[in-house]
Amino acid sequence: MPNTQETINLANTYILNTYKRIPVVFTKGKGTYIWDSDGKKYLDFFPGWAVSGLGHCHKRIVKAVSRQLKEIIHVSNNYYSYPQALLAQRLSSNSIGGKVFFSNSGAEANEAAIKLARAYGSEDGRYKIISMDKSFHGRTLATLTATGQEKVKKGFAPLPEGFCHVPFNDIDAVKQAIDDVTVAVMLEPIQGEGGINIADQDYIRQLRLLCNAKKILLIFDEVQTGMGRCGKLFCYQHYDILPDIITLAKSLGGGLPIGAMIASEKFADVLKPGMHASTFGGNPVVCAAANAVLDAIEKDRLLANANRMGDYLVKGLNKLKKKSPDVINCIRHKALMIGVELNIDGNQVVESCLEKGLLINCTQGNILRIMPPIIVNKGESNKALKILNEVIIAL
């Protein structure tokens, strides 16, 4: 095994420089912990950008994937696969009904939703999609155009037409943006990259009524909020409404690459054979992993754990806020999707936590994202809170 610097040199020489990388090489993960090539152990409270939602190398996922690898690894989508069919049934029956399209990522799931919406509106010339300021929907040309952050769009003009952005949690702004060519409204119920901004109950209720009245699709991007992160299997379930489309990825595969678009029954047959496809989407291995994720969430009562541990962590963070009101401005959360808004640059906090063996994230310059695996326990939470206390009090 090469040493840390040899791996970094190899990567810097041969991998495109599209990421701002931290000079750490990770080689092993188990549960909420991860180890680097020098043997240092870290508590991972932002596992793989929330991809490893059940922690690293969860036993149910490892077992399911190992079993499937011995059977068959890939099946063309010209044929049928039981792990894929089973996963589609489980996602549909546990959410909005309808049918599922499988992809490899959240961006691809959102691409599928955009194409479905445009296909639905094509008969009467509707194509425009309204999304939110500070949103994030992916890095493909269509999804970065849907994203409400200018920084991701620089250098890629001309961008696809047919997208507009309005302020989040502002129903009047949505009403004003709707015109004769509007076909859909797309939003994250909690903006992750945007700073853990949580949609208001009344806003979502009014948005659903507005979309019904205007015959506009309501698309929920649950790439980051789904699969138990927010204390329910899907975040929309906190709002007592049903979206028309849900997109998923990240935690869905427990560490393996899979995305999904769930289209409710009314819109499930809009896309016909030949209109959209994915070579690798929903292959048997990743579907076996996703089925194991659903098994773990249900059988290990992880939704209850996410709510319980989210409240526990936020209680500890609020105590820290009282001790350091000049550093911490406010805390926003739903279960284990936690944002700590600072009055200072958050990157220095992330770097100090890294040195002390805690992995978290900073977004928008001053908002800490704390999103541990939903298997996290009190002991691990106490360790994280201890490190955060040491770092923030020392500022």
DORO-31706 format. One record per residue (C-alpha): x, y, z; residue number from 1. Coordinates in Angstrom, 1 decimal, padded with zeros to 4 digits. Layout:
N
<x=X&y=Y&z=Z&num=NUM>
...
END
This chain:
395
<x=000.0&y=000.0&z=000.0&num=1>
<x=001.5&y=003.4&z=-001.0&num=2>
<x=001.9&y=006.0&z=001.7&num=3>
<x=-000.3&y=009.1&z=002.0&num=4>
<x=001.9&y=011.4&z=-000.1&num=5>
<x=002.4&y=008.8&z=-002.9&num=6>
<x=-001.4&y=008.4&z=-003.2&num=7>
<x=-001.9&y=012.2&z=-003.3&num=8>
<x=000.8&y=012.7&z=-005.9&num=9>
<x=-000.7&y=009.9&z=-008.1&num=10>
<x=-004.1&y=011.5&z=-007.9&num=11>
<x=-002.9&y=015.0&z=-008.6&num=12>
<x=-001.0&y=013.7&z=-011.6&num=13>
<x=-003.8&y=011.7&z=-013.2&num=14>
<x=-007.2&y=012.9&z=-011.9&num=15>
<x=-008.8&y=016.1&z=-013.2&num=16>
<x=-008.6&y=018.9&z=-010.7&num=17>
<x=-012.4&y=019.3&z=-010.2&num=18>
<x=-012.4&y=019.0&z=-006.4&num=19>
<x=-010.9&y=021.0&z=-003.6&num=20>
<x=-009.3&y=018.0&z=-001.8&num=21>
<x=-008.2&y=017.8&z=001.8&num=22>
<x=-004.8&y=016.0&z=002.0&num=23>
<x=-006.1&y=012.9&z=003.7&num=24>
<x=-006.3&y=009.4&z=002.3&num=25>
<x=-009.1&y=007.3&z=003.8&num=26>
<x=-008.6&y=003.5&z=003.6&num=27>
<x=-011.2&y=001.9&z=006.0&num=28>
<x=-014.6&y=002.7&z=007.5&num=29>
<x=-016.8&y=001.0&z=010.0&num=30>
<x=-020.0&y=002.4&z=011.4&num=31>
<x=-019.6&y=006.1&z=012.3&num=32>
<x=-015.8&y=005.8&z=012.1&num=33>
<x=-013.3&y=006.1&z=009.3&num=34>
<x=-009.5&y=005.6&z=009.3&num=35>
<x=-006.8&y=007.3&z=007.1&num=36>
<x=-003.7&y=005.7&z=005.6&num=37>
<x=-001.6&y=006.8&z=008.6&num=38>
<x=-003.9&y=004.9&z=011.0&num=39>
<x=-005.7&y=008.0&z=012.4&num=40>
<x=-009.3&y=007.4&z=013.4&num=41>
<x=-012.0&y=010.0&z=012.8&num=42>
<x=-015.6&y=010.3&z=013.9&num=43>
<x=-017.5&y=010.8&z=010.6&num=44>
<x=-020.4&y=013.2&z=011.0&num=45>
<x=-020.7&y=014.0&z=007.3&num=46>
<x=-020.2&y=010.5&z=005.8&num=47>
<x=-019.5&y=010.8&z=002.1&num=48>
<x=-021.7&y=013.9&z=001.6&num=49>
<x=-024.4&y=011.9&z=003.4&num=50>
<x=-024.1&y=009.0&z=001.1&num=51>
<x=-023.2&y=006.6&z=003.9&num=52>
<x=-026.4&y=007.3&z=005.7&num=53>
<x=-026.2&y=004.0&z=007.6&num=54>
<x=-022.5&y=004.5&z=008.3&num=55>
<x=-019.6&y=002.8&z=006.7&num=56>
<x=-019.8&y=-000.9&z=005.6&num=57>
<x=-023.1&y=-001.6&z=007.3&num=58>
<x=-023.4&y=-005.3&z=007.9&num=59>
<x=-026.8&y=-005.7&z=006.2&num=60>
<x=-025.5&y=-003.9&z=003.1&num=61>
<x=-022.2&y=-005.8&z=002.9&num=62>
<x=-024.1&y=-009.1&z=003.2&num=63>
<x=-026.6&y=-008.2&z=000.6&num=64>
<x=-024.1&y=-006.9&z=-001.9&num=65>
<x=-021.7&y=-009.9&z=-001.3&num=66>
<x=-024.6&y=-012.3&z=-002.0&num=67>
<x=-025.6&y=-010.5&z=-005.2&num=68>
<x=-022.1&y=-010.3&z=-006.5&num=69>
<x=-022.0&y=-014.1&z=-006.5&num=70>
<x=-025.2&y=-014.3&z=-008.5&num=71>
<x=-025.1&y=-011.6&z=-011.3&num=72>
<x=-023.6&y=-008.1&z=-011.3&num=73>
<x=-025.3&y=-006.4&z=-014.3&num=74>
<x=-028.5&y=-006.9&z=-016.2&num=75>
<x=-029.4&y=-004.8&z=-019.2&num=76>
<x=-032.6&y=-002.7&z=-018.7&num=77>
<x=-033.9&y=-004.5&z=-021.8&num=78>
<x=-034.6&y=-007.4&z=-019.4&num=79>
<x=-035.9&y=-007.8&z=-015.9&num=80>
<x=-034.1&y=-008.0&z=-012.5&num=81>
<x=-035.8&y=-009.0&z=-009.3&num=82>
<x=-033.7&y=-006.8&z=-006.9&num=83>
<x=-034.7&y=-003.8&z=-009.1&num=84>
<x=-038.4&y=-004.7&z=-009.3&num=85>
<x=-038.5&y=-005.3&z=-005.6&num=86>
<x=-036.9&y=-002.0&z=-004.8&num=87>
<x=-039.3&y=-000.1&z=-007.1&num=88>
<x=-042.3&y=-001.7&z=-005.4&num=89>
<x=-040.9&y=-000.8&z=-001.9&num=90>
<x=-040.2&y=002.8&z=-002.9&num=91>
<x=-043.6&y=003.2&z=-004.5&num=92>
<x=-045.6&y=001.6&z=-001.8&num=93>
<x=-043.8&y=003.6&z=001.0&num=94>
<x=-044.2&y=006.9&z=-000.7&num=95>
<x=-046.5&y=008.4&z=-003.4&num=96>
<x=-047.4&y=005.3&z=-005.3&num=97>
<x=-046.8&y=005.2&z=-009.1&num=98>
<x=-043.6&y=004.0&z=-010.8&num=99>
<x=-039.8&y=004.4&z=-010.5&num=100>
<x=-037.0&y=005.3&z=-012.9&num=101>
<x=-033.5&y=004.3&z=-011.7&num=102>
<x=-030.3&y=006.2&z=-012.3&num=103>
<x=-026.8&y=006.4&z=-010.9&num=104>
<x=-026.9&y=009.7&z=-009.0&num=105>
<x=-029.1&y=012.6&z=-007.7&num=106>
<x=-028.3&y=014.8&z=-010.7&num=107>
<x=-029.5&y=012.0&z=-013.0&num=108>
<x=-032.7&y=011.5&z=-011.0&num=109>
<x=-033.4&y=015.2&z=-011.3&num=110>
<x=-032.6&y=015.1&z=-015.0&num=111>
<x=-035.3&y=012.4&z=-015.3&num=112>
<x=-037.8&y=014.5&z=-013.4&num=113>
<x=-037.1&y=017.5&z=-015.6&num=114>
<x=-037.5&y=015.4&z=-018.8&num=115>
<x=-040.8&y=013.9&z=-017.4&num=116>
<x=-042.1&y=017.4&z=-016.6&num=117>
<x=-041.3&y=018.7&z=-020.1&num=118>
<x=-042.7&y=015.7&z=-021.8&num=119>
<x=-045.9&y=016.2&z=-019.8&num=120>
<x=-046.1&y=019.8&z=-020.8&num=121>
<x=-045.1&y=019.3&z=-024.4&num=122>
<x=-048.7&y=018.9&z=-025.7&num=123>
<x=-049.7&y=022.4&z=-024.7&num=124>
<x=-046.3&y=024.0&z=-025.1&num=125>
<x=-045.3&y=024.2&z=-021.4&num=126>
<x=-041.7&y=023.7&z=-020.4&num=127>
<x=-040.6&y=026.2&z=-017.7&num=128>
<x=-039.6&y=024.9&z=-014.3&num=129>
<x=-039.5&y=027.2&z=-011.2&num=130>
<x=-036.9&y=026.4&z=-008.6&num=131>
<x=-035.6&y=028.2&z=-005.6&num=132>
<x=-032.8&y=030.6&z=-004.8&num=133>
<x=-029.9&y=028.8&z=-002.9&num=134>
<x=-031.2&y=025.4&z=-004.2&num=135>
<x=-028.9&y=022.7&z=-005.4&num=136>
<x=-030.0&y=020.0&z=-007.9&num=137>
<x=-026.9&y=018.7&z=-009.6&num=138>
<x=-024.0&y=019.4&z=-011.9&num=139>
<x=-025.3&y=018.4&z=-015.4&num=140>
<x=-026.2&y=021.3&z=-017.7&num=141>
<x=-029.9&y=021.1&z=-016.9&num=142>
<x=-029.6&y=020.5&z=-013.2&num=143>
<x=-027.0&y=023.2&z=-012.6&num=144>
<x=-029.3&y=025.6&z=-014.5&num=145>
<x=-032.1&y=024.5&z=-012.2&num=146>
<x=-029.8&y=025.2&z=-009.2&num=147>
<x=-030.3&y=028.6&z=-007.6&num=148>
<x=-026.7&y=029.4&z=-007.1&num=149>
<x=-024.7&y=031.4&z=-009.7&num=150>
<x=-021.3&y=030.0&z=-008.6&num=151>
<x=-022.0&y=026.6&z=-010.1&num=152>
<x=-022.9&y=028.1&z=-013.5&num=153>
<x=-019.9&y=030.2&z=-014.3&num=154>
<x=-018.1&y=029.1&z=-017.4&num=155>
<x=-020.9&y=027.0&z=-018.9&num=156>
<x=-022.9&y=029.4&z=-020.9&num=157>
<x=-025.1&y=029.2&z=-022.8&num=158>
<x=-027.3&y=027.4&z=-020.4&num=159>
<x=-030.5&y=025.6&z=-021.3&num=160>
<x=-033.6&y=027.8&z=-021.3&num=161>
<x=-036.8&y=027.2&z=-019.4&num=162>
<x=-035.7&y=027.7&z=-015.8&num=163>
<x=-036.3&y=030.5&z=-013.3&num=164>
<x=-035.6&y=031.0&z=-009.6&num=165>
<x=-037.6&y=032.6&z=-006.8&num=166>
<x=-036.9&y=033.1&z=-003.1&num=167>
<x=-037.4&y=030.1&z=-000.9&num=168>
<x=-040.4&y=030.0&z=001.4&num=169>
<x=-042.1&y=032.8&z=-000.6&num=170>
<x=-045.4&y=031.6&z=-002.0&num=171>
<x=-046.2&y=035.0&z=-003.6&num=172>
<x=-042.9&y=034.9&z=-005.5&num=173>
<x=-043.9&y=031.5&z=-007.0&num=174>
<x=-047.4&y=032.9&z=-008.0&num=175>
<x=-045.8&y=035.8&z=-009.7&num=176>
<x=-043.3&y=033.5&z=-011.6&num=177>
<x=-046.0&y=031.3&z=-013.0&num=178>
<x=-047.0&y=032.0&z=-016.6&num=179>
<x=-048.5&y=030.2&z=-019.6&num=180>
<x=-045.5&y=028.0&z=-020.2&num=181>
<x=-044.8&y=026.9&z=-016.6&num=182>
<x=-045.0&y=023.1&z=-016.1&num=183>
<x=-043.4&y=022.4&z=-012.7&num=184>
<x=-042.1&y=023.7&z=-009.4&num=185>
<x=-039.0&y=022.0&z=-008.1&num=186>
<x=-037.6&y=022.3&z=-004.6&num=187>
<x=-035.8&y=020.6&z=-001.7&num=188>
<x=-038.0&y=020.5&z=001.4&num=189>
<x=-034.7&y=021.3&z=003.3&num=190>
<x=-032.0&y=023.0&z=001.3&num=191>
<x=-028.8&y=021.2&z=002.1&num=192>
<x=-026.1&y=023.0&z=000.1&num=193>
<x=-028.1&y=026.2&z=000.6&num=194>
<x=-027.6&y=026.1&z=004.3&num=195>
<x=-030.1&y=023.7&z=006.0&num=196>
<x=-033.0&y=026.1&z=005.1&num=197>
<x=-036.3&y=024.4&z=006.1&num=198>
<x=-039.5&y=024.8&z=004.2&num=199>
<x=-042.4&y=026.2&z=006.3&num=200>
<x=-045.4&y=024.0&z=006.8&num=201>
<x=-047.8&y=026.6&z=005.4&num=202>
<x=-045.6&y=027.3&z=002.4&num=203>
<x=-045.6&y=023.7&z=001.3&num=204>
<x=-049.4&y=023.4&z=001.9&num=205>
<x=-050.0&y=026.5&z=-000.3&num=206>
<x=-047.5&y=025.3&z=-002.9&num=207>
<x=-049.4&y=022.1&z=-003.2&num=208>
<x=-052.7&y=023.9&z=-003.6&num=209>
<x=-051.2&y=026.3&z=-006.1&num=210>
<x=-049.8&y=023.5&z=-008.2&num=211>
<x=-053.2&y=021.7&z=-008.2&num=212>
<x=-055.0&y=024.8&z=-009.3&num=213>
<x=-052.5&y=025.5&z=-012.2&num=214>
<x=-052.1&y=021.9&z=-013.2&num=215>
<x=-048.3&y=022.2&z=-012.4&num=216>
<x=-046.2&y=019.3&z=-011.2&num=217>
<x=-044.7&y=019.6&z=-007.7&num=218>
<x=-041.2&y=018.0&z=-007.7&num=219>
<x=-039.5&y=017.3&z=-004.4&num=220>
<x=-035.8&y=016.8&z=-004.6&num=221>
<x=-035.1&y=014.5&z=-001.7&num=222>
<x=-031.6&y=013.5&z=-002.7&num=223>
<x=-030.3&y=014.6&z=000.6&num=224>
<x=-033.4&y=014.6&z=002.8&num=225>
<x=-034.7&y=011.2&z=002.0&num=226>
<x=-034.0&y=007.7&z=003.4&num=227>
<x=-034.6&y=008.6&z=007.1&num=228>
<x=-032.3&y=011.6&z=007.4&num=229>
<x=-035.1&y=013.8&z=008.6&num=230>
<x=-036.8&y=011.3&z=010.9&num=231>
<x=-039.3&y=010.0&z=008.4&num=232>
<x=-038.5&y=007.8&z=005.4&num=233>
<x=-039.1&y=010.9&z=003.2&num=234>
<x=-039.1&y=014.5&z=004.3&num=235>
<x=-042.3&y=015.3&z=002.5&num=236>
<x=-044.1&y=013.2&z=005.1&num=237>
<x=-043.6&y=016.0&z=007.6&num=238>
<x=-045.8&y=018.2&z=005.5&num=239>
<x=-049.1&y=016.2&z=005.1&num=240>
<x=-049.0&y=016.6&z=001.3&num=241>
<x=-048.1&y=014.4&z=-001.6&num=242>
<x=-045.6&y=015.6&z=-004.3&num=243>
<x=-046.1&y=014.5&z=-007.8&num=244>
<x=-042.4&y=013.4&z=-008.2&num=245>
<x=-039.7&y=012.6&z=-005.7&num=246>
<x=-036.0&y=012.2&z=-006.5&num=247>
<x=-033.6&y=010.2&z=-004.4&num=248>
<x=-029.9&y=009.2&z=-004.3&num=249>
<x=-027.1&y=009.6&z=-001.7&num=250>
<x=-028.2&y=007.4&z=001.3&num=251>
<x=-030.4&y=005.2&z=-000.9&num=252>
<x=-027.6&y=002.8&z=-001.8&num=253>
<x=-025.8&y=002.9&z=001.6&num=254>
<x=-022.6&y=003.9&z=-000.1&num=255>
<x=-023.1&y=002.5&z=-003.6&num=256>
<x=-024.2&y=004.8&z=-006.5&num=257>
<x=-027.9&y=004.8&z=-007.2&num=258>
<x=-030.5&y=007.4&z=-007.9&num=259>
<x=-034.3&y=007.1&z=-008.3&num=260>
<x=-037.2&y=009.2&z=-009.6&num=261>
<x=-040.6&y=008.2&z=-008.2&num=262>
<x=-043.5&y=009.5&z=-010.4&num=263>
<x=-047.0&y=009.3&z=-008.9&num=264>
<x=-049.6&y=007.3&z=-010.7&num=265>
<x=-051.0&y=010.2&z=-012.7&num=266>
<x=-047.6&y=010.9&z=-014.3&num=267>
<x=-046.1&y=007.4&z=-014.2&num=268>
<x=-046.7&y=006.7&z=-017.9&num=269>
<x=-045.6&y=010.0&z=-019.4&num=270>
<x=-042.2&y=008.7&z=-020.4&num=271>
<x=-042.5&y=006.0&z=-023.0&num=272>
<x=-040.0&y=003.5&z=-024.2&num=273>
<x=-037.1&y=005.2&z=-025.9&num=274>
<x=-037.7&y=008.6&z=-024.3&num=275>
<x=-035.2&y=008.1&z=-021.4&num=276>
<x=-032.7&y=005.5&z=-020.3&num=277>
<x=-029.7&y=004.6&z=-018.1&num=278>
<x=-027.2&y=001.9&z=-019.0&num=279>
<x=-026.2&y=001.2&z=-015.4&num=280>
<x=-029.3&y=002.5&z=-013.6&num=281>
<x=-030.8&y=000.1&z=-011.1&num=282>
<x=-028.3&y=-002.7&z=-011.6&num=283>
<x=-028.8&y=-005.7&z=-009.3&num=284>
<x=-025.9&y=-004.9&z=-007.0&num=285>
<x=-026.9&y=-001.4&z=-006.1&num=286>
<x=-030.6&y=-002.4&z=-005.8&num=287>
<x=-029.6&y=-005.2&z=-003.4&num=288>
<x=-027.8&y=-002.6&z=-001.4&num=289>
<x=-030.8&y=-000.2&z=-001.4&num=290>
<x=-033.1&y=-003.0&z=-000.4&num=291>
<x=-030.8&y=-003.7&z=002.5&num=292>
<x=-030.9&y=000.0&z=003.5&num=293>
<x=-034.7&y=-000.2&z=003.6&num=294>
<x=-034.5&y=-003.4&z=005.7&num=295>
<x=-032.1&y=-001.7&z=008.2&num=296>
<x=-034.3&y=001.4&z=008.5&num=297>
<x=-037.3&y=-000.7&z=009.3&num=298>
<x=-036.0&y=-003.6&z=011.3&num=299>
<x=-033.4&y=-001.5&z=013.3&num=300>
<x=-035.9&y=001.3&z=014.1&num=301>
<x=-033.6&y=003.9&z=012.6&num=302>
<x=-036.3&y=006.5&z=012.1&num=303>
<x=-036.9&y=006.7&z=015.8&num=304>
<x=-033.1&y=006.8&z=016.4&num=305>
<x=-032.7&y=009.7&z=013.9&num=306>
<x=-035.3&y=011.7&z=015.8&num=307>
<x=-034.0&y=010.9&z=019.2&num=308>
<x=-030.3&y=011.5&z=018.3&num=309>
<x=-031.2&y=014.7&z=016.4&num=310>
<x=-032.9&y=016.2&z=019.4&num=311>
<x=-029.9&y=015.0&z=021.6&num=312>
<x=-027.3&y=016.7&z=019.4&num=313>
<x=-029.3&y=019.9&z=019.1&num=314>
<x=-029.7&y=020.1&z=022.8&num=315>
<x=-026.0&y=019.9&z=023.2&num=316>
<x=-025.4&y=022.4&z=020.4&num=317>
<x=-027.8&y=024.8&z=022.1&num=318>
<x=-025.8&y=024.6&z=025.3&num=319>
<x=-022.7&y=025.4&z=023.3&num=320>
<x=-024.6&y=028.3&z=021.7&num=321>
<x=-025.3&y=029.8&z=025.2&num=322>
<x=-021.6&y=029.6&z=026.0&num=323>
<x=-020.5&y=031.1&z=022.7&num=324>
<x=-023.3&y=033.4&z=021.5&num=325>
<x=-020.8&y=035.6&z=019.6&num=326>
<x=-019.8&y=032.6&z=017.5&num=327>
<x=-023.1&y=030.7&z=017.0&num=328>
<x=-026.0&y=032.6&z=015.6&num=329>
<x=-028.7&y=029.9&z=015.3&num=330>
<x=-029.3&y=026.2&z=014.8&num=331>
<x=-031.7&y=024.7&z=012.3&num=332>
<x=-032.5&y=021.0&z=012.1&num=333>
<x=-035.0&y=018.3&z=011.4&num=334>
<x=-033.8&y=015.0&z=013.0&num=335>
<x=-030.2&y=014.4&z=011.8&num=336>
<x=-030.0&y=017.1&z=009.2&num=337>
<x=-028.5&y=019.9&z=011.3&num=338>
<x=-027.2&y=023.3&z=010.3&num=339>
<x=-025.3&y=025.6&z=012.7&num=340>
<x=-025.1&y=029.1&z=011.5&num=341>
<x=-022.0&y=030.9&z=012.6&num=342>
<x=-021.1&y=034.6&z=012.9&num=343>
<x=-017.6&y=033.7&z=011.6&num=344>
<x=-016.0&y=031.7&z=008.7&num=345>
<x=-017.0&y=028.1&z=009.3&num=346>
<x=-014.1&y=026.6&z=007.4&num=347>
<x=-011.7&y=027.2&z=010.3&num=348>
<x=-014.0&y=025.2&z=012.5&num=349>
<x=-014.1&y=022.4&z=010.0&num=350>
<x=-010.3&y=022.3&z=009.8&num=351>
<x=-009.9&y=022.4&z=013.6&num=352>
<x=-012.4&y=019.6&z=014.0&num=353>
<x=-010.6&y=017.5&z=011.4&num=354>
<x=-007.3&y=017.9&z=013.3&num=355>
<x=-009.1&y=016.6&z=016.4&num=356>
<x=-010.7&y=013.7&z=014.6&num=357>
<x=-014.2&y=014.9&z=013.7&num=358>
<x=-015.5&y=015.2&z=010.1&num=359>
<x=-018.2&y=017.9&z=009.5&num=360>
<x=-018.8&y=020.2&z=006.6&num=361>
<x=-019.2&y=024.0&z=006.0&num=362>
<x=-021.5&y=025.4&z=003.3&num=363>
<x=-022.3&y=029.0&z=002.3&num=364>
<x=-019.2&y=030.1&z=004.1&num=365>
<x=-020.6&y=030.1&z=007.6&num=366>
<x=-023.0&y=027.2&z=008.1&num=367>
<x=-021.8&y=024.0&z=009.6&num=368>
<x=-023.5&y=020.9&z=008.3&num=369>
<x=-023.7&y=018.1&z=010.8&num=370>
<x=-025.3&y=015.0&z=009.4&num=371>
<x=-024.0&y=011.8&z=011.1&num=372>
<x=-025.2&y=008.4&z=010.0&num=373>
<x=-028.7&y=007.6&z=011.3&num=374>
<x=-027.2&y=004.7&z=013.3&num=375>
<x=-025.3&y=007.2&z=015.6&num=376>
<x=-025.5&y=006.7&z=019.3&num=377>
<x=-025.2&y=008.9&z=022.4&num=378>
<x=-021.6&y=008.0&z=023.1&num=379>
<x=-020.5&y=009.0&z=019.5&num=380>
<x=-022.7&y=012.2&z=019.8&num=381>
<x=-021.0&y=013.1&z=023.1&num=382>
<x=-017.6&y=012.7&z=021.4&num=383>
<x=-018.6&y=015.0&z=018.6&num=384>
<x=-020.1&y=017.6&z=021.0&num=385>
<x=-016.9&y=017.5&z=023.1&num=386>
<x=-014.7&y=018.3&z=020.1&num=387>
<x=-017.0&y=021.0&z=018.8&num=388>
<x=-017.0&y=022.6&z=022.3&num=389>
<x=-013.2&y=022.5&z=022.4&num=390>
<x=-012.9&y=024.1&z=018.9&num=391>
<x=-015.6&y=026.8&z=019.3&num=392>
<x=-014.7&y=027.9&z=022.8&num=393>
<x=-011.0&y=028.2&z=021.7&num=394>
<x=-012.0&y=030.7&z=019.0&num=395>
END
